[in-house]
Amino acid sequence: MITNDEDLSDFMPGASSAKRLHSQDADEPPSKKSAPSIRLHAGFKWNLQALAKAADAVECGDKSPVSALNELGVRVSYTVLRHSGPAHCPSFTVAVTVADMTFEGWGHSKREARASAARACLGALLARAGRVLGAPGPQPDFTSDEPPKFPVSEFQCLETKIQQQEANNKPSPPPGLFGASVVPVHKSPINTLYENYPGLTFTCTYGDGTPLNAPQAPMQLSHSMRFKVVCQIKDKRFEGYGSSKKLAKLAAARVALGELTHVIKDTNEQSRALALPQLLADHVAKLVNEKFNELMKGDATHSRRKVLAGIVITVDNKIEGAKVIAVTTGTKCVSGEHMSVRGRAVNDCHAEVAARRCFQRHLYAQLLMYANSEDPSALIPESDLEPVPGGGYQLRPDRQVHLYVSTAPCGDGRIFSPHEHHDTEPDRHPNRLARGQLRTKIESGEGTIPVKNSTNIVQTWDGVLQGERLLTMSCSDKVARWCVVGLQGALLSRLMRPVYLNSLVLASLLHTHHLYRAICGRIEAYISSLPPPYQLQRPLLARAASTEARTPARAPSFSVCWASTSPEPEVINATTGKLESGTPSLLCKQTMFARWQHLVRRLPLLPQDETGPELPPLPENLDSLLYNEAKQLCTTYQLAKSELTGAFSRAQLGRWIKKPLEQDQFVCELLAAEPDVLFR
């Protein structure tokens, strides 16, 4: 351990002898013998036992030189000095500074160069104590004609002044075709923690807390939460999850830095604007992943997934009391030949869209509590909704809705290169040809295409059955629509005010500028005259510290959907839009329509707004009411939706593609259904 040597007697033998004589005259017990140490310049000394222990750990391979040097508690700083060589065989030079000494290391990667510099530092300090640090890796082959890559003599201590002179004398390279080359230096969050918080510890277990030395590893853990690392800094604990121990440790370090310094160093996230507090974002991600693992315990088949989404409700944006409302998976849409004219098939099984439909099930269940009460206009304390004076309901002001997605929503929010350098300024051309375009999902495939490249702008029932691909708007476009008309949908808009997202949390592929443009930025200059209480909502954006790696495997063709109203999840065949047994899902339009029919007969409707369009009265014969006619009853919602599609057209971003009209021309077939079964 390096410490400031404030007691000059350690370096003055005479003064030390006088001190011992004085102690004997005072009949005091002899002072405790100090641990052997080596002295450095600038008044520093290093505990030799701790240094030897670190060297032993490096020699036996238990720790890397960088970790061993950091864990000694000394403030260490690394600097990338040079980057040369071809792309297939680069060469890096890294300098490590300890006290007033600087050491250099070389390698084919920055990580290898840092390890070489750290090993050079440890070796030099051990040499002062008369010990030699073992050579890394296999012994050199002296019979080979090839020279060694990095001669031992190259690892030497350099004076700072000499480095500065060499840097000043070195000619600057000429600018290239794309400007001067810039080597970004991004220090690992783990190294940053070691430098600023000596004494911290990392503890790794499996994702559910099972020790790594357990006889059997736990099964059916989500690949993004297979390992869990707890970072302990004094009395504070920070958790991180990942598909590997390294990623879990990195996630825990990110969480700690985000909470302790309020800064997450992310190469893909250059702006902190519109950001959700990191601790809350990580908690939302943790709740959704833990709930999914709980639901899929013992079900290895359906635990496979590519995209995971969920909705969490908090009270006053606090971690305490946060509850999971929906957990879903899926990346596919219904096949054109399985479209239903009776509203029995779920068209879009992408995780984000399915999560919103599960959230609607929660809203229907909350309204049922008021429908079953003696006075529907009296507040129910345990409900997330509250009555509105004059009729109708709204989300309670202290409730916030958070949407978690394991990756960026498909469409415009995912059209960027995650490994290219991004400017810190916002996109100066948000409406260029590759930016902001409305995009559609492809039937029987993944990914999206711009609407302008679609041949069937107007979709017809017989055309789809004949072979035209059924097109569905991308998730980025649908989230943009939710930011205007809300999550509740057209039917519930006669019973309650719009419910907006408070935040959007991603586990990977978050670029703040691109995502903000996709969900609200591309239309904010073109949308106006929204009828009250509708508005353009700008959700807070955040990336969870426990990130998800890209999975090139083929996505499964099913969607797992769970809502808080039911103890067990549904498994929907995304190709048919129905359960694997062939029965309709509780998320289909038919069941949503039946819930609305049950509630609209028992609850007060929202009152007429003086500044809004006239709301038509409910028809006398609700039994024969068609689904599309029920959606048109809320003229305020339809006006806001029309203003949204008009904003996309005015911005020249394309036209919103609708499903064939015949899909919504059906009546309710579940008028006599039991509420306990219908609303679960």
C-alpha positions as CSV (number, residue, x, y, z in Angstrom):
1,M,0.0,0.0,0.0
2,I,1.4,3.4,-0.9
3,T,1.2,6.0,1.9
4,N,2.5,9.5,2.4
5,D,5.6,9.3,4.7
6,E,4.8,12.1,7.1
7,D,7.2,10.7,9.8
8,L,10.7,11.8,8.8
9,S,12.2,9.5,11.4
10,D,11.7,6.6,9.1
11,F,14.4,8.1,6.9
12,M,16.7,9.4,9.7
13,P,18.5,6.6,11.6
14,G,19.9,8.9,14.3
15,A,16.5,10.3,15.1
16,S,15.1,6.8,15.2
17,S,17.8,5.7,17.7
18,A,17.1,8.7,19.9
19,K,13.4,7.9,19.8
20,R,14.1,4.3,20.9
21,L,16.3,5.5,23.8
22,H,13.6,7.9,24.9
23,S,11.0,5.1,24.9
24,Q,13.3,2.9,27.1
25,D,13.8,5.7,29.6
26,A,10.1,6.1,29.9
27,D,9.7,2.4,30.6
28,E,7.3,2.1,27.7
29,P,6.9,-1.1,25.7
30,P,8.9,-1.3,22.5
31,S,7.0,0.0,19.4
32,K,5.6,-2.6,17.0
33,K,7.9,-3.4,14.2
34,S,6.8,-1.9,10.9
35,A,6.2,-4.1,7.9
36,P,9.1,-4.3,5.4
37,S,8.7,-1.7,2.7
38,I,10.5,-0.2,-0.2
39,R,10.9,3.5,-0.6
40,L,10.0,5.6,-3.6
41,H,10.6,9.1,-4.6
42,A,8.3,12.1,-3.5
43,G,7.8,10.7,0.0
44,F,6.1,7.4,-0.8
45,K,6.8,3.9,0.4
46,W,5.2,0.6,-0.6
47,N,4.4,-2.4,1.7
48,L,6.6,-5.2,0.4
49,Q,4.3,-8.0,1.7
50,A,1.3,-6.6,-0.3
51,L,3.5,-6.2,-3.3
52,A,4.8,-9.7,-3.1
53,K,1.3,-11.0,-2.7
54,A,0.2,-9.2,-5.8
55,A,3.2,-10.6,-7.7
56,D,2.3,-14.1,-6.7
57,A,-1.2,-13.6,-7.9
58,V,0.0,-12.4,-11.3
59,E,2.6,-15.2,-11.6
60,C,0.0,-18.0,-10.9
61,G,-2.5,-16.4,-13.3
62,D,-5.1,-15.6,-10.6
63,K,-5.1,-11.9,-11.5
64,S,-4.1,-9.7,-14.4
65,P,-1.3,-7.2,-13.8
66,V,-3.8,-4.3,-14.1
67,S,-6.1,-5.8,-11.4
68,A,-3.2,-6.6,-9.1
69,L,-1.8,-3.0,-9.4
70,N,-5.3,-1.4,-8.9
71,E,-6.1,-3.6,-5.8
72,L,-3.0,-2.3,-4.0
73,G,-4.9,0.9,-3.4
74,V,-2.5,3.2,-5.3
75,R,-3.9,5.9,-7.6
76,V,-2.9,4.6,-11.1
77,S,-3.5,6.4,-14.4
78,Y,-3.2,5.0,-17.9
79,T,-2.6,7.0,-21.0
80,V,-2.6,5.8,-24.7
81,L,0.6,7.3,-26.2
82,R,0.6,5.8,-29.7
83,H,-1.5,3.8,-32.0
84,S,0.2,2.5,-35.2
85,G,0.2,-0.4,-37.6
86,P,-2.3,-1.8,-40.1
87,A,-5.9,-2.5,-39.1
88,H,-5.3,-6.3,-39.0
89,C,-2.3,-6.0,-36.8
90,P,-2.4,-2.7,-34.7
91,S,0.2,-1.7,-32.2
92,F,-0.6,0.3,-29.0
93,T,1.7,2.0,-26.6
94,V,0.3,2.7,-23.1
95,A,1.9,4.5,-20.2
96,V,1.1,3.9,-16.6
97,T,1.9,6.5,-14.0
98,V,2.5,5.6,-10.3
99,A,3.7,8.2,-7.9
100,D,6.3,10.1,-9.9
101,M,7.3,7.2,-12.1
102,T,6.0,6.3,-15.6
103,F,6.2,2.9,-17.3
104,E,5.4,2.0,-20.8
105,G,3.9,-1.2,-22.3
106,W,3.3,-2.4,-25.8
107,G,0.7,-4.7,-27.3
108,H,-1.7,-5.5,-30.2
109,S,-4.6,-4.1,-28.2
110,K,-5.0,-1.4,-25.5
111,R,-5.8,-4.1,-23.0
112,E,-2.6,-6.0,-23.8
113,A,-0.6,-2.8,-23.7
114,R,-2.1,-1.8,-20.3
115,A,-1.2,-5.2,-18.9
116,S,2.4,-4.9,-20.2
117,A,2.7,-1.4,-18.6
118,A,1.3,-2.7,-15.3
119,R,3.6,-5.7,-15.4
120,A,6.6,-3.4,-16.0
121,C,5.6,-1.3,-13.0
122,L,5.3,-4.4,-10.8
123,G,8.6,-5.8,-12.1
124,A,10.5,-2.6,-11.5
125,L,9.2,-2.3,-7.9
126,L,10.0,-5.9,-7.1
127,A,13.5,-5.5,-8.6
128,R,14.2,-2.8,-5.9
129,A,13.3,-5.5,-3.3
130,G,15.7,-8.0,-4.9
131,R,13.0,-10.1,-6.5
132,V,12.3,-10.8,-10.2
133,L,8.8,-11.0,-11.6
134,G,8.3,-14.1,-13.7
135,A,8.0,-13.7,-17.5
136,P,4.4,-13.8,-18.8
137,G,3.2,-16.7,-20.9
138,P,5.5,-19.5,-22.3
139,Q,9.3,-19.3,-22.2
140,P,10.9,-17.7,-25.3
141,D,12.1,-20.1,-28.0
142,F,15.8,-19.2,-28.5
143,T,16.1,-21.5,-31.5
144,S,13.5,-19.6,-33.5
145,D,14.6,-17.3,-36.3
146,E,11.8,-14.9,-35.4
147,P,12.8,-12.1,-33.0
148,P,10.7,-11.7,-29.9
149,K,7.7,-9.3,-30.2
150,F,8.4,-7.3,-27.1
151,P,12.0,-7.5,-25.8
152,V,12.2,-7.3,-22.0
153,S,14.6,-4.4,-22.3
154,E,11.9,-2.3,-23.8
155,F,9.9,-2.2,-20.5
156,Q,11.7,0.5,-18.7
157,C,10.9,3.5,-16.5
158,L,10.7,6.7,-18.4
159,E,11.1,10.2,-17.1
160,T,8.2,12.5,-17.7
161,K,10.4,15.2,-19.2
162,I,11.8,12.9,-21.8
163,Q,8.3,11.8,-22.8
164,Q,7.2,15.4,-23.3
165,Q,10.3,16.2,-25.4
166,E,9.7,13.2,-27.6
167,A,6.1,14.1,-28.0
168,N,7.0,17.6,-28.9
169,N,9.7,16.6,-31.4
170,K,7.5,13.9,-33.1
171,P,6.0,15.3,-36.3
172,S,2.2,15.3,-36.5
173,P,0.8,12.9,-39.1
174,P,-0.8,14.4,-42.2
175,P,-4.6,14.5,-42.2
176,G,-6.3,11.6,-43.9
177,L,-9.1,11.5,-46.4
178,F,-11.7,11.7,-43.5
179,G,-9.7,14.2,-41.4
180,A,-7.2,13.7,-38.7
181,S,-7.4,10.3,-37.0
182,V,-8.6,10.4,-33.5
183,V,-7.9,7.6,-31.0
184,P,-10.7,7.7,-28.4
185,V,-9.6,6.9,-24.9
186,H,-12.3,5.3,-22.8
187,K,-11.2,4.2,-19.4
188,S,-13.0,1.1,-18.1
189,P,-15.6,1.9,-15.3
190,I,-13.9,-0.9,-13.3
191,N,-10.5,0.8,-13.4
192,T,-12.2,4.2,-12.6
193,L,-13.7,2.7,-9.5
194,Y,-10.4,1.1,-8.4
195,E,-8.7,4.5,-8.8
196,N,-11.2,6.5,-6.9
197,Y,-12.6,4.0,-4.3
198,P,-9.7,1.9,-3.0
199,G,-10.9,-1.1,-0.9
200,L,-14.0,-2.0,-3.0
201,T,-14.9,-5.6,-3.6
202,F,-16.6,-7.5,-6.3
203,T,-18.6,-10.7,-5.5
204,C,-19.9,-12.9,-8.4
205,T,-22.7,-15.4,-8.2
206,Y,-25.2,-16.8,-10.6
207,G,-28.1,-14.6,-11.6
208,D,-30.4,-15.9,-8.9
209,G,-27.8,-15.6,-6.2
210,T,-26.6,-19.2,-6.3
211,P,-22.8,-19.5,-5.5
212,L,-20.5,-20.3,-8.4
213,N,-19.2,-23.3,-6.5
214,A,-22.6,-24.9,-6.2
215,P,-22.8,-28.5,-7.2
216,Q,-25.2,-27.7,-10.0
217,A,-25.8,-24.4,-11.9
218,P,-29.3,-23.1,-11.9
219,M,-31.4,-23.7,-15.1
220,Q,-33.5,-21.5,-17.3
221,L,-31.8,-18.3,-16.3
222,S,-32.2,-15.5,-18.8
223,H,-29.0,-15.2,-20.9
224,S,-28.8,-11.5,-20.0
225,M,-29.0,-12.3,-16.2
226,R,-26.9,-15.5,-16.1
227,F,-24.3,-14.0,-13.8
228,K,-24.7,-11.4,-11.0
229,V,-21.9,-9.3,-9.5
230,V,-22.2,-7.2,-6.4
231,C,-19.9,-4.2,-6.0
232,Q,-19.4,-3.3,-2.3
233,I,-18.1,0.2,-1.7
234,K,-18.0,0.8,2.1
235,D,-21.7,0.4,3.2
236,K,-23.2,0.7,-0.3
237,R,-24.0,-2.3,-2.6
238,F,-24.5,-2.1,-6.4
239,E,-25.7,-5.0,-8.5
240,G,-25.0,-5.8,-12.1
241,Y,-26.1,-8.6,-14.4
242,G,-24.7,-10.1,-17.6
243,S,-24.4,-13.1,-19.9
244,S,-20.8,-13.4,-18.7
245,K,-18.9,-12.6,-15.5
246,K,-17.0,-9.9,-17.3
247,L,-20.2,-8.2,-18.5
248,A,-21.8,-8.5,-15.1
249,K,-18.8,-6.9,-13.4
250,L,-18.8,-4.1,-15.9
251,A,-22.6,-3.6,-15.3
252,A,-22.1,-3.4,-11.6
253,A,-19.3,-0.9,-12.1
254,R,-21.5,1.2,-14.3
255,V,-24.3,1.2,-11.7
256,A,-21.8,2.3,-9.0
257,L,-20.4,5.1,-11.1
258,G,-23.9,6.3,-12.1
259,E,-25.0,6.5,-8.5
260,L,-21.8,7.8,-7.0
261,T,-20.7,10.3,-9.7
262,H,-24.0,10.7,-11.6
263,V,-22.1,10.1,-14.8
264,I,-22.3,6.9,-17.0
265,K,-19.4,6.8,-19.4
266,D,-20.9,5.3,-22.5
267,T,-19.4,5.5,-26.0
268,N,-22.9,5.3,-27.6
269,E,-24.6,7.8,-25.3
270,Q,-23.3,11.3,-25.7
271,S,-26.1,13.2,-24.1
272,R,-27.6,13.2,-20.7
273,A,-30.6,15.2,-21.7
274,L,-34.0,13.7,-21.1
275,A,-32.4,11.0,-19.0
276,L,-34.0,8.9,-16.3
277,P,-32.1,8.5,-13.0
278,Q,-29.7,5.5,-13.5
279,L,-30.7,3.8,-10.3
280,L,-34.3,3.8,-11.2
281,A,-33.6,2.6,-14.8
282,D,-31.6,-0.3,-13.5
283,H,-34.3,-1.2,-11.1
284,V,-37.0,-1.2,-13.8
285,A,-34.8,-3.5,-15.9
286,K,-34.1,-5.8,-13.0
287,L,-37.8,-6.1,-12.1
288,V,-38.8,-7.1,-15.7
289,N,-35.9,-9.6,-16.1
290,E,-36.5,-11.2,-12.7
291,K,-40.2,-11.6,-13.4
292,F,-39.5,-13.2,-16.7
293,N,-37.1,-15.7,-15.1
294,E,-39.7,-16.4,-12.5
295,L,-42.4,-17.1,-15.1
296,M,-40.1,-19.3,-17.2
297,K,-38.7,-21.3,-14.4
298,G,-38.7,-25.0,-15.6
299,D,-39.8,-24.0,-19.1
300,A,-36.6,-24.2,-21.2
301,T,-38.5,-24.1,-24.5
302,H,-40.4,-20.8,-24.1
303,S,-37.6,-19.1,-22.1
304,R,-35.8,-18.7,-25.5
305,R,-36.3,-15.1,-26.7
306,K,-34.6,-12.4,-28.7
307,V,-36.5,-9.3,-27.4
308,L,-37.9,-8.8,-23.9
309,A,-40.2,-6.0,-22.9
310,G,-42.1,-5.0,-19.8
311,I,-44.0,-2.2,-18.2
312,V,-43.5,-1.1,-14.6
313,I,-45.5,1.4,-12.6
314,T,-43.8,3.5,-9.9
315,V,-45.1,5.9,-7.2
316,D,-43.4,9.3,-7.2
317,N,-40.6,7.8,-9.3
318,K,-39.4,5.8,-6.3
319,I,-37.9,2.3,-6.3
320,E,-40.0,1.4,-3.3
321,G,-43.4,0.1,-4.3
322,A,-42.5,-0.3,-8.0
323,K,-44.6,-3.1,-9.5
324,V,-44.4,-5.0,-12.8
325,I,-47.5,-4.8,-14.9
326,A,-46.5,-6.6,-18.1
327,V,-43.7,-8.9,-19.3
328,T,-43.6,-10.0,-23.0
329,T,-41.3,-11.4,-25.6
330,G,-41.6,-11.6,-29.4
331,T,-40.3,-10.4,-32.8
332,K,-42.9,-11.6,-35.3
333,C,-46.2,-10.6,-36.9
334,V,-49.2,-12.7,-38.0
335,S,-49.2,-14.3,-41.4
336,G,-51.6,-12.8,-44.0
337,E,-53.4,-16.1,-44.4
338,H,-54.3,-16.2,-40.7
339,M,-56.0,-12.7,-40.5
340,S,-59.2,-12.9,-38.6
341,V,-62.5,-11.2,-39.6
342,R,-63.8,-11.8,-36.0
343,G,-61.0,-10.1,-34.1
344,R,-59.6,-13.4,-32.7
345,A,-56.0,-13.1,-33.9
346,V,-53.3,-10.9,-32.5
347,N,-51.7,-9.1,-35.5
348,D,-48.5,-7.8,-33.9
349,C,-46.5,-10.0,-31.5
350,H,-43.5,-7.8,-31.1
351,A,-42.6,-7.5,-27.4
352,E,-43.2,-3.8,-27.1
353,V,-46.7,-4.0,-28.8
354,A,-47.7,-7.0,-26.7
355,A,-46.6,-5.3,-23.5
356,R,-48.9,-2.3,-24.3
357,R,-51.8,-4.7,-24.8
358,C,-51.0,-6.4,-21.5
359,F,-51.0,-2.9,-19.9
360,Q,-54.5,-2.3,-21.4
361,R,-55.6,-5.5,-19.6
362,H,-54.4,-3.9,-16.4
363,L,-56.4,-0.7,-17.1
364,Y,-59.5,-2.7,-17.8
365,A,-59.1,-4.6,-14.5
366,Q,-58.6,-1.3,-12.6
367,L,-61.8,0.0,-14.1
368,L,-63.6,-3.2,-13.2
369,M,-62.9,-2.4,-9.5
370,Y,-64.9,0.8,-9.9
371,A,-67.6,-0.9,-11.9
372,N,-68.1,-3.4,-9.0
373,S,-68.0,-0.7,-6.3
374,E,-71.2,0.8,-4.8
375,D,-70.2,4.3,-5.9
376,P,-68.1,4.4,-9.1
377,S,-67.3,8.0,-8.5
378,A,-65.6,7.3,-5.1
379,L,-61.8,6.9,-5.0
380,I,-60.5,3.4,-4.4
381,P,-57.1,3.8,-2.6
382,E,-55.4,0.7,-3.9
383,S,-56.3,1.5,-7.6
384,D,-53.9,3.1,-10.0
385,L,-56.8,5.1,-11.4
386,E,-58.9,7.9,-9.9
387,P,-62.3,9.3,-10.8
388,V,-62.4,12.6,-12.7
389,P,-65.0,15.2,-11.6
390,G,-67.9,15.1,-14.0
391,G,-67.2,11.5,-15.1
392,G,-64.5,9.3,-16.4
393,Y,-61.2,8.3,-14.9
394,Q,-57.5,9.1,-15.2
395,L,-54.1,7.7,-14.0
396,R,-53.3,9.0,-10.6
397,P,-50.8,11.9,-10.7
398,D,-48.3,10.2,-8.5
399,R,-48.1,7.1,-10.8
400,Q,-45.5,6.8,-13.6
401,V,-45.4,4.3,-16.4
402,H,-42.0,3.0,-17.5
403,L,-41.5,0.8,-20.6
404,Y,-38.5,-1.5,-20.7
405,V,-37.2,-3.1,-23.9
406,S,-34.1,-5.2,-24.2
407,T,-33.0,-3.4,-27.4
408,A,-34.0,-0.4,-29.4
409,P,-37.5,-0.6,-31.0
410,C,-37.4,-1.7,-34.6
411,G,-37.7,1.0,-37.2
412,D,-36.3,4.5,-37.1
413,G,-35.0,4.1,-33.6
414,R,-32.7,1.3,-34.6
415,I,-31.3,2.8,-37.9
416,F,-27.8,3.8,-36.9
417,S,-24.3,2.3,-36.6
418,P,-23.6,1.7,-32.9
419,H,-19.8,1.5,-33.4
420,E,-19.3,4.7,-35.4
421,H,-18.2,8.0,-33.8
422,H,-21.1,10.2,-33.0
423,D,-21.1,14.0,-32.7
424,T,-22.0,15.5,-29.4
425,E,-24.4,17.9,-31.1
426,P,-27.9,16.8,-32.2
427,D,-28.5,15.6,-35.7
428,R,-28.5,18.7,-37.9
429,H,-30.5,16.9,-40.6
430,P,-33.2,14.9,-38.8
431,N,-35.3,14.5,-41.9
432,R,-32.7,13.4,-44.4
433,L,-33.7,10.3,-46.5
434,A,-32.2,7.9,-44.0
435,R,-33.7,9.6,-41.0
436,G,-37.2,9.7,-39.6
437,Q,-38.9,7.7,-42.3
438,L,-42.0,5.7,-41.4
439,R,-41.2,2.0,-41.7
440,T,-43.1,-1.2,-41.8
441,K,-42.4,-4.7,-40.5
442,I,-42.2,-7.5,-43.1
443,E,-44.5,-10.5,-42.9
444,S,-42.6,-13.7,-42.1
445,G,-39.4,-11.9,-41.6
446,E,-37.4,-9.5,-39.3
447,G,-36.4,-5.9,-39.8
448,T,-38.3,-3.1,-41.5
449,I,-38.4,-1.2,-44.8
450,P,-39.3,2.5,-45.5
451,V,-43.0,3.1,-46.4
452,K,-41.9,4.8,-49.6
453,N,-40.4,1.5,-50.8
454,S,-43.7,-0.4,-50.1
455,T,-45.8,-1.2,-53.2
456,N,-49.2,-1.8,-51.4
457,I,-49.8,1.5,-49.5
458,V,-53.5,0.6,-49.3
459,Q,-53.9,-2.9,-48.0
460,T,-56.9,-5.0,-49.1
461,W,-58.2,-8.2,-47.7
462,D,-58.3,-10.1,-51.0
463,G,-55.0,-8.7,-52.0
464,V,-53.3,-10.1,-48.9
465,L,-54.9,-13.5,-49.3
466,Q,-53.8,-13.5,-52.9
467,G,-50.1,-13.1,-51.9
468,E,-49.4,-9.5,-51.1
469,R,-47.3,-9.2,-47.9
470,L,-49.2,-8.0,-44.9
471,L,-47.5,-4.9,-43.6
472,T,-47.4,-3.6,-40.0
473,M,-46.0,-0.3,-38.8
474,S,-42.7,-0.6,-37.0
475,C,-42.4,-0.4,-33.2
476,S,-40.6,3.0,-33.4
477,D,-43.6,4.4,-35.2
478,K,-46.1,2.9,-32.8
479,V,-44.2,4.3,-29.8
480,A,-44.3,7.7,-31.5
481,R,-48.1,7.3,-31.8
482,W,-48.4,6.4,-28.1
483,C,-46.5,9.6,-27.3
484,V,-49.5,11.5,-28.9
485,V,-52.6,9.5,-28.3
486,G,-51.5,7.5,-25.2
487,L,-51.3,3.8,-24.3
488,Q,-55.0,3.3,-23.5
489,G,-56.2,3.0,-27.1
490,A,-59.4,4.2,-28.8
491,L,-61.9,2.2,-26.9
492,L,-60.8,3.2,-23.4
493,S,-60.6,6.9,-24.5
494,R,-64.3,7.3,-23.8
495,L,-63.8,6.1,-20.2
496,M,-60.5,7.6,-19.3
497,R,-58.0,10.3,-20.1
498,P,-54.8,9.4,-22.1
499,V,-52.1,7.5,-20.3
500,Y,-48.5,8.4,-21.4
501,L,-45.1,6.8,-20.9
502,N,-42.9,8.5,-18.4
503,S,-39.7,6.8,-19.5
504,L,-38.3,4.3,-22.0
505,V,-35.5,2.1,-20.7
506,L,-33.3,0.1,-23.1
507,A,-30.8,-2.6,-22.3
508,S,-28.8,-2.1,-25.6
509,L,-28.6,-0.1,-28.8
510,L,-29.6,3.2,-27.1
511,H,-28.5,6.3,-29.0
512,T,-30.3,9.2,-27.4
513,H,-30.4,11.5,-30.4
514,H,-31.7,8.8,-32.8
515,L,-34.3,7.4,-30.3
516,Y,-35.5,10.9,-29.4
517,R,-36.0,11.7,-33.1
518,A,-37.8,8.4,-33.6
519,I,-40.4,8.7,-30.8
520,C,-41.1,12.4,-30.8
521,G,-38.4,14.6,-32.4
522,R,-39.3,14.0,-36.0
523,I,-42.8,15.4,-35.7
524,E,-42.6,18.0,-32.9
525,A,-42.2,20.8,-35.5
526,Y,-45.1,19.6,-37.6
527,I,-47.8,18.6,-35.0
528,S,-50.1,21.2,-33.6
529,S,-53.7,21.8,-32.6
530,L,-54.0,18.6,-30.6
531,P,-57.4,18.5,-28.8
532,P,-57.1,18.6,-25.0
533,P,-56.2,16.6,-23.0
534,Y,-53.9,15.1,-25.8
535,Q,-50.3,16.3,-26.1
536,L,-46.9,15.4,-27.5
537,Q,-45.3,13.4,-24.6
538,R,-41.5,13.3,-24.5
539,P,-40.5,10.3,-22.4
540,L,-37.3,10.2,-20.4
541,L,-34.6,8.0,-21.9
542,A,-32.2,5.7,-20.2
543,R,-30.0,2.6,-20.8
544,A,-29.8,-0.1,-18.2
545,A,-26.3,-0.7,-16.9
546,S,-26.8,-4.5,-17.4
547,T,-26.6,-4.6,-21.1
548,E,-27.6,-7.3,-23.5
549,A,-25.3,-8.6,-26.2
550,R,-26.3,-9.1,-29.8
551,T,-27.7,-12.6,-30.4
552,P,-27.4,-13.6,-34.1
553,A,-29.5,-16.7,-33.5
554,R,-32.9,-17.1,-35.3
555,A,-35.8,-15.6,-33.3
556,P,-38.5,-18.0,-32.0
557,S,-41.9,-17.8,-33.6
558,F,-43.8,-17.5,-30.4
559,S,-44.6,-14.7,-28.0
560,V,-44.8,-15.0,-24.2
561,C,-47.3,-12.5,-22.7
562,W,-47.9,-12.0,-19.1
563,A,-50.1,-9.4,-17.4
564,S,-50.5,-8.7,-13.7
565,T,-54.1,-9.7,-13.9
566,S,-53.2,-13.4,-14.4
567,P,-50.8,-15.7,-12.5
568,E,-49.7,-17.6,-15.6
569,P,-48.4,-16.2,-19.0
570,E,-49.9,-16.9,-22.4
571,V,-47.8,-18.3,-25.2
572,I,-49.0,-17.0,-28.6
573,N,-48.0,-18.5,-31.9
574,A,-46.9,-15.3,-33.7
575,T,-47.7,-16.8,-37.1
576,T,-51.3,-17.6,-36.4
577,G,-51.9,-14.8,-33.7
578,K,-53.5,-17.4,-31.4
579,L,-52.4,-19.6,-28.6
580,E,-50.5,-22.7,-29.4
581,S,-53.7,-24.7,-28.6
582,G,-55.5,-22.7,-31.4
583,T,-57.8,-20.7,-29.0
584,P,-57.9,-16.9,-29.1
585,S,-55.7,-15.0,-26.7
586,L,-56.9,-12.6,-24.0
587,L,-55.0,-9.9,-25.9
588,C,-57.1,-10.2,-29.1
589,K,-59.5,-7.5,-30.2
590,Q,-62.5,-9.6,-29.5
591,T,-61.7,-9.9,-25.8
592,M,-60.8,-6.2,-25.5
593,F,-64.1,-5.3,-27.1
594,A,-66.0,-7.5,-24.7
595,R,-64.3,-5.9,-21.7
596,W,-65.3,-2.4,-23.1
597,Q,-68.9,-3.6,-23.6
598,H,-69.0,-4.7,-20.0
599,L,-67.6,-1.5,-18.5
600,V,-69.3,1.1,-20.7
601,R,-72.7,0.0,-19.5
602,R,-71.7,0.5,-15.8
603,L,-69.3,3.4,-15.6
604,P,-69.7,7.1,-16.3
605,L,-68.1,8.4,-19.5
606,L,-65.7,11.3,-19.8
607,P,-67.6,14.6,-20.0
608,Q,-67.7,16.8,-23.1
609,D,-64.8,19.2,-23.4
610,E,-65.8,22.7,-24.2
611,T,-62.9,23.2,-26.5
612,G,-62.9,19.8,-28.1
613,P,-65.0,18.1,-30.7
614,E,-68.5,16.9,-29.9
615,L,-68.6,13.4,-28.5
616,P,-71.5,11.3,-29.9
617,P,-73.8,9.5,-27.5
618,L,-73.6,5.8,-27.1
619,P,-76.0,3.9,-29.4
620,E,-79.0,2.3,-27.7
621,N,-78.3,-1.1,-29.1
622,L,-74.7,-1.9,-28.0
623,D,-75.1,-5.5,-28.9
624,S,-75.0,-4.9,-32.6
625,L,-72.3,-2.2,-32.5
626,L,-69.3,-3.0,-34.7
627,Y,-65.7,-2.8,-33.3
628,N,-64.7,-0.1,-35.7
629,E,-67.8,1.9,-34.9
630,A,-67.0,1.7,-31.2
631,K,-63.5,3.1,-31.9
632,Q,-65.0,6.1,-33.7
633,L,-67.2,7.0,-30.7
634,C,-64.2,8.9,-29.2
635,T,-63.9,11.7,-31.7
636,T,-61.2,13.4,-29.6
637,Y,-58.9,10.4,-29.9
638,Q,-59.5,10.1,-33.6
639,L,-58.8,13.8,-34.1
640,A,-55.5,13.5,-32.3
641,K,-54.6,10.4,-34.3
642,S,-55.4,12.2,-37.5
643,E,-53.2,15.1,-36.5
644,L,-50.4,12.6,-35.9
645,T,-50.6,11.0,-39.3
646,G,-50.9,14.5,-40.9
647,A,-47.7,15.5,-39.1
648,F,-45.8,12.6,-40.7
649,S,-47.2,13.6,-44.1
650,R,-46.3,17.2,-43.7
651,A,-42.7,16.2,-42.7
652,Q,-42.6,14.1,-45.9
653,L,-41.8,11.0,-43.8
654,G,-44.4,8.8,-45.5
655,R,-48.0,7.7,-45.0
656,W,-49.3,5.5,-42.2
657,I,-50.3,2.1,-43.5
658,K,-53.5,0.6,-42.1
659,K,-54.7,-2.9,-42.0
660,P,-57.6,-4.0,-44.3
661,L,-60.9,-2.5,-43.2
662,E,-62.5,-5.9,-42.9
663,Q,-60.4,-6.7,-39.8
664,D,-62.4,-4.3,-37.6
665,Q,-65.9,-5.0,-38.9
666,F,-67.1,-7.5,-36.3
667,V,-69.5,-7.5,-33.4
668,C,-68.9,-8.6,-29.8
669,E,-69.3,-12.4,-29.4
670,L,-68.6,-12.5,-25.6
671,L,-71.4,-10.4,-24.2
672,A,-72.4,-13.1,-21.7
673,A,-68.8,-13.9,-20.6
674,E,-68.1,-14.2,-16.9
675,P,-66.2,-11.1,-15.7
676,D,-63.8,-13.2,-13.6
677,V,-62.7,-15.0,-16.7
678,L,-62.9,-12.1,-19.1
679,F,-60.9,-9.6,-17.0
680,R,-58.2,-11.9,-15.7
